[in-house]
Amino acid sequence: MRKDVVVLGAGIVGVSIALHLQKRGRSVLLVDKRKPGEETSFGNAGLIQREGVYPYGFPHDFGALLRYALNNTIDAHYHWAAIPKLAPFLWQYWMHSRPNQHKAIARMYAPLIERSVTEHMALAEESGSTHLIRSTGWMKVFRDRKSMDQQFRDAENVKRDFGVNFDALDMQGVAEREPHLKVETAGGIHWTDPASVSDPHMLTMGYVGLFERLGGELAAGDAKTLEETSTGWRVQTERGPVEAGAVVVALGAWADVVTTRLGYNLPLAVKRGYHMHYKPQGNAVLNRPTLDFDRGYFLAPMLKGIRLTTGAEFATRDAPKTPVQLGRAEPIAKAFFPLGERVDPEPWMGMRPCTPDMMPIIGAAPRHKNLWFGFGHAHHGLTLGPVTGRVLAEMITGETPVVDPKPYRVERF
């Protein structure tokens, strides 16, 4: 089999890249070990974070660092055995998260974020998946007035600098929008521009369906078998060897399976995360995704139930599951909202692929012809999948990208 392009990795980013290439007349094969959308894209909080111009940084205040050092919080957990390996990444991550550097990164990151909802909606309309996307925004709820006041100031800065809209809510305002919350809050921020997804995996499969209707094909295969040929690239699949003029690495947390073998020593790490679904008790309804900010967990209404998601776990990618954050969060979440019985037989775990400057790697590989990278989206894989797909497809086909890709090039490392 011969194709114009092989895309390695069938998460939301890889699917979006493959779809945008197929829309532009390229013949594309989408390759993954598993079926599409079954890894990290399966288990996120379902947010399309139009407000997320500041990527998630490493805390710089002493109080937060002390809390995390004790390793008993919901929003962060780490494996002691992984720290020596992760230390160089964490140091770079901390340096890039310094206030002035973080502001500069936000300016470079914003053009991608600004197109996140519109690019999703374009694919959702073409694929018949708009029923999965809700325009209700999401809410950040505070128990502590001091933290609320600081977050209000930060939100005002985001609105001023990037034109993102929000409603500042007092206790009554929170109760009006989410009447089934069980605790008295100090107030909240309702980000109104973002969208949310009621089933991220189903949305990914909706985009896959459109890709296939346009003539795109899928195959199971191992990215480790990728090799350069005199005319392009070859990878082994269940359908035999496939040759292509170009290949895109969109493997997320597994990108190093290819990049390291090809001589690219990139500072990649993973933040692992967990989720569990619950039935709501009685007639309780959660109208929009809601973050219990001062406790560090997230509740999102999904088709399967209320999804409880945790913060970041710093560990090696392939270490055994340790869903201790879910165990810490569950009783607090049940006191916050009337969660009933668990729906899933066991906690789900996924791996967010991270770079130390919190921005994805998008663009051409500098030392190989027709090798392209699209990974490292950290917490914003779902958010940025479609716009990444469009930008890379435009670069590969020689169009002018809708967003200047220069800040995301691999050469910055």
C-alpha positions in Angstrom: 0.0 0.0 0.0 1.2 3.5 -0.7 -0.3 6.7 0.7 0.6 10.4 0.5 0.8 10.7 4.3 0.8 8.3 7.2 -0.3 9.8 10.5 1.0 8.0 13.6 -1.3 8.3 16.5 -5.1 8.3 16.5 -6.0 10.5 19.5 -7.9 13.8 18.9 -4.7 15.5 17.6 -3.8 12.7 15.1 -7.4 12.3 14.0 -7.7 16.0 13.3 -4.4 16.1 11.4 -5.5 13.2 9.3 -8.9 14.6 8.6 -7.6 18.0 7.6 -5.1 16.4 5.2 -7.8 14.2 3.7 -10.0 17.3 3.2 -7.2 18.8 1.2 -7.0 15.9 -1.2 -4.2 13.9 0.3 -4.6 10.1 0.7 -4.0 9.4 4.3 -3.6 6.3 6.5 -4.1 6.8 10.3 -2.1 4.3 12.3 -2.3 3.4 15.9 -1.8 0.3 18.1 -5.3 0.8 19.5 -8.5 2.0 18.1 -8.9 5.8 17.7 -9.4 7.9 20.8 -8.8 5.2 23.4 -5.8 6.7 25.2 -5.5 10.2 26.6 -8.3 11.6 24.4 -10.7 9.2 26.1 -10.4 10.6 29.6 -10.2 14.4 29.7 -12.6 16.8 31.4 -14.2 17.6 28.1 -13.3 21.3 27.9 -12.6 23.3 24.8 -10.7 26.0 26.7 -11.1 29.2 24.8 -10.0 31.0 28.0 -6.9 28.9 28.5 -4.4 31.3 27.0 -2.2 30.8 30.1 -1.1 27.2 29.9 -1.0 25.4 33.2 2.2 26.6 34.9 4.4 25.3 37.8 3.4 27.1 41.0 5.8 29.7 42.3 4.2 30.7 45.6 5.9 29.1 48.7 2.6 27.9 50.2 1.6 25.9 47.2 5.1 24.4 46.8 5.0 23.4 50.5 1.6 21.7 50.0 2.9 19.8 47.0 6.0 18.7 48.8 3.9 16.9 51.4 2.5 14.8 48.5 -1.0 14.6 50.0 -3.1 16.9 47.8 -5.7 16.1 45.1 -4.4 18.4 42.4 -0.9 17.0 42.4 0.8 13.8 43.3 4.2 12.4 42.5 6.1 9.1 42.6 9.3 9.5 44.6 11.1 7.0 42.4 10.4 9.1 39.3 11.8 12.4 40.7 15.5 11.9 39.7 14.4 11.2 36.1 11.9 14.1 36.0 14.0 16.6 37.8 15.6 18.2 34.6 12.1 18.6 33.1 10.6 20.0 36.3 13.4 22.5 36.6 12.8 23.8 33.1 9.1 23.8 33.6 9.5 25.9 36.8 11.8 28.4 35.0 9.3 28.8 32.1 6.5 29.4 34.6 8.1 32.5 36.1 5.6 35.3 35.8 7.3 37.3 33.0 8.1 34.2 31.0 4.6 32.9 31.5 3.1 36.1 30.1 5.4 35.9 27.1 4.3 32.3 26.5 0.7 33.2 26.8 1.1 35.8 23.9 2.6 33.1 21.7 0.0 30.5 22.8 -3.1 32.6 22.4 -3.4 32.4 18.6 -4.0 28.7 18.9 -6.4 29.0 21.8 -8.3 31.7 20.1 -9.3 29.4 17.3 -10.1 26.4 19.5 -13.9 26.6 19.6 -14.4 27.7 16.0 -12.2 25.0 14.5 -14.0 22.3 16.6 -17.4 23.6 15.5 -16.3 23.5 11.9 -15.4 19.8 12.1 -18.4 19.0 14.4 -20.8 20.5 11.8 -19.2 18.6 8.9 -19.2 15.4 10.9 -22.7 15.7 12.4 -21.3 15.9 15.9 -22.6 19.3 17.1 -25.0 17.6 19.6 -21.9 16.6 21.6 -20.6 20.2 22.1 -22.3 22.5 24.6 -21.9 26.3 24.7 -22.5 26.5 28.5 -18.9 27.4 29.4 -17.5 26.2 32.6 -17.3 27.4 36.2 -14.5 27.8 38.8 -16.0 27.7 42.3 -14.2 29.1 45.4 -14.5 28.3 49.1 -11.8 30.8 50.1 -12.3 34.5 49.5 -8.6 35.3 49.3 -8.0 32.8 46.5 -11.2 34.0 44.8 -10.1 37.7 44.8 -6.8 36.7 43.3 -8.5 34.7 40.6 -10.9 37.5 39.8 -7.9 39.8 39.3 -6.3 37.2 37.0 -9.5 36.8 35.0 -9.8 40.5 34.5 -6.3 40.5 33.1 -7.2 37.7 30.7 -10.3 39.6 29.6 -8.3 42.8 29.1 -5.4 41.2 27.2 -7.1 38.5 25.2 -10.8 39.4 25.0 -12.1 36.4 26.9 -15.5 36.9 28.6 -16.5 35.7 32.1 -19.1 36.4 34.8 -18.0 37.1 38.3 -20.4 35.4 40.7 -21.1 35.8 44.4 -22.4 33.0 46.5 -26.0 33.5 45.2 -24.9 33.7 41.6 -23.1 30.3 41.9 -26.2 28.8 43.6 -28.5 30.1 40.8 -26.3 28.5 38.1 -25.7 25.3 39.9 -28.5 24.8 42.4 -27.6 21.3 43.4 -24.2 22.1 44.9 -24.3 21.2 48.6 -21.7 23.6 50.0 -21.8 27.4 50.5 -19.3 29.0 48.3 -17.5 32.3 48.4 -18.3 32.8 44.8 -17.1 31.7 41.4 -16.0 32.6 37.9 -18.2 31.4 35.0 -16.1 31.4 31.8 -18.7 31.9 29.1 -16.7 31.6 25.9 -15.4 28.0 26.2 -17.4 25.0 25.1 -17.6 21.5 26.7 -18.0 18.0 25.3 -20.5 15.5 26.7 -18.4 12.5 25.4 -14.9 13.2 24.2 -14.4 9.7 22.8 -17.6 9.9 20.8 -16.6 13.3 19.4 -13.3 11.9 18.3 -15.1 9.0 16.6 -17.4 11.5 14.9 -14.3 13.1 13.3 -13.0 9.6 12.4 -16.3 8.9 10.7 -15.9 12.0 8.5 -12.3 11.1 7.8 -13.4 7.7 6.5 -16.3 9.1 4.5 -13.8 11.3 2.7 -11.7 8.3 1.8 -9.3 8.1 4.7 -8.2 4.7 6.0 -7.3 3.3 9.4 -4.8 0.5 10.3 -3.4 -1.0 13.4 0.4 -0.7 13.5 3.4 -0.1 15.6 5.2 3.3 15.3 8.4 1.7 16.3 8.6 0.1 12.9 8.9 3.5 11.1 11.9 3.7 8.8 13.1 6.1 6.2 13.2 5.0 2.6 14.6 6.4 -0.6 11.2 7.8 -1.5 9.8 8.7 1.9 8.8 6.5 4.8 7.6 3.0 5.6 5.7 1.5 8.6 4.5 -2.0 9.3 0.7 -2.4 9.8 -1.8 -5.2 10.1 -2.4 -4.6 6.4 1.3 -5.1 5.6 4.0 -2.5 5.0 2.7 0.9 4.0 4.9 3.5 2.2 4.2 7.2 2.2 5.8 10.4 1.0 5.4 12.0 4.4 4.7 10.9 7.9 3.3 12.9 10.9 4.2 11.9 14.5 1.1 12.6 16.6 1.7 10.0 19.3 1.2 12.3 22.3 2.9 10.8 25.4 4.4 8.1 23.2 6.1 10.5 20.7 9.6 9.5 22.0 9.0 6.0 20.6 9.8 7.6 17.2 11.7 10.8 18.0 14.4 9.3 20.1 15.2 6.6 17.5 15.5 9.3 14.9 18.0 11.3 17.1 15.7 14.0 18.5 16.4 14.5 22.2 13.3 16.4 23.2 12.4 17.4 26.8 9.1 15.5 27.0 7.4 14.3 30.1 3.9 13.1 31.1 1.3 14.3 33.6 -0.9 11.4 34.4 -4.5 11.8 35.3 -7.5 9.8 36.5 -11.2 9.8 36.2 -14.3 8.0 37.5 -18.0 8.3 36.6 -20.8 8.5 39.1 -24.5 8.5 38.9 -26.1 11.7 40.3 -28.3 11.1 43.3 -32.1 11.6 42.8 -32.8 14.5 40.4 -29.5 16.3 40.9 -28.1 18.0 37.8 -24.8 19.5 37.1 -25.4 22.1 34.3 -21.8 22.7 33.3 -18.2 21.5 34.1 -17.2 22.8 37.5 -13.9 23.1 39.3 -13.7 23.0 43.0 -10.8 25.3 42.9 -9.6 25.2 46.6 -9.7 21.4 46.7 -8.2 20.7 43.2 -10.6 18.3 41.4 -13.1 18.7 38.6 -16.7 17.6 38.0 -18.0 17.3 34.4 -21.5 16.2 33.2 -21.0 13.5 30.7 -23.4 11.1 28.8 -22.1 8.3 31.0 -22.6 10.2 34.3 -20.8 12.8 36.3 -17.1 12.5 35.6 -14.7 13.3 38.5 -11.2 14.1 37.2 -8.0 14.6 39.1 -5.1 17.0 38.7 -1.6 15.9 37.7 0.4 12.9 38.7 4.1 13.1 38.1 5.4 9.6 37.4 7.1 7.7 34.6 4.7 7.0 31.8 4.5 3.2 32.2 4.5 3.0 36.0 1.5 1.1 37.5 -1.7 3.0 38.2 -1.8 4.8 41.6 -5.2 6.5 41.7 -4.7 7.9 45.2 -5.9 11.4 44.1 -9.3 9.9 43.2 -9.5 8.3 46.7 -8.7 11.7 48.2 -11.2 13.6 46.0 -14.2 11.3 46.2 -15.5 12.0 49.7 -14.9 15.8 49.2 -16.7 15.7 45.9 -19.6 13.8 47.4 -20.0 16.5 50.0 -19.8 19.2 47.3 -22.4 17.6 44.8 -24.7 14.7 45.4 -22.7 12.0 43.6 -24.2 8.5 43.8 -22.6 5.1 43.0 -19.6 4.6 40.8 -20.3 3.7 37.2 -16.9 2.5 36.0 -15.5 -0.9 37.2 -12.1 0.7 37.9 -10.5 4.2 37.6 -9.3 5.3 34.2 -5.8 6.7 33.7 -4.4 8.7 30.9 -1.1 10.5 30.1 -0.9 14.2 29.1 2.2 14.8 26.9 4.1 17.9 28.2 6.9 20.2 27.2 8.6 22.4 29.7 7.5 25.6 28.0 3.9 24.4 28.1 3.4 24.8 24.3 3.0 22.0 21.8 5.5 21.0 19.1 4.0 21.6 15.7 5.9 21.6 12.4 8.6 20.0 10.3 11.4 17.9 11.8 14.7 19.8 11.0 16.9 16.8 10.1 14.5 14.6 8.1 12.7 15.3 4.9 8.9 15.0 5.0 8.8 14.2 8.8 6.3 16.3 10.7 5.6 16.6 14.4 2.3 17.4 16.2 2.4 16.5 19.9 3.0 17.9 23.4 -0.4 19.5 24.0 -0.4 18.8 27.8 -3.8 19.7 29.2 -5.1 21.1 25.9 -5.1 18.1 23.6 -8.9 18.2 23.1 -8.9 21.9 23.0 -6.2 22.2 20.3 -6.7 19.1 18.2 -8.7 20.6 15.3 -6.6 23.8 15.1 -3.4 21.8 15.2 -4.7 19.6 12.5 -5.5 22.5 10.3 -2.2 24.3 10.8 -0.1 21.1 10.1 -2.2 20.2 7.1 -1.8 23.7 5.7 2.0 23.5 6.3 2.3 20.1 4.6 0.2 21.1 1.6 2.0 24.4 1.1 -0.8 26.7 2.2 -0.4 29.7 4.4 -1.2 28.4 7.9 -4.2 30.0 9.7 -1.9 30.5 12.7 1.8 31.4 12.5 3.5 28.1 13.5 6.9 29.6 14.3 6.5 29.7 18.2 5.7 25.9 18.2 8.6 24.7 16.0 10.8 21.9 17.4 14.0 23.9 16.9 13.2 25.9 20.1 14.6 23.0 22.0 
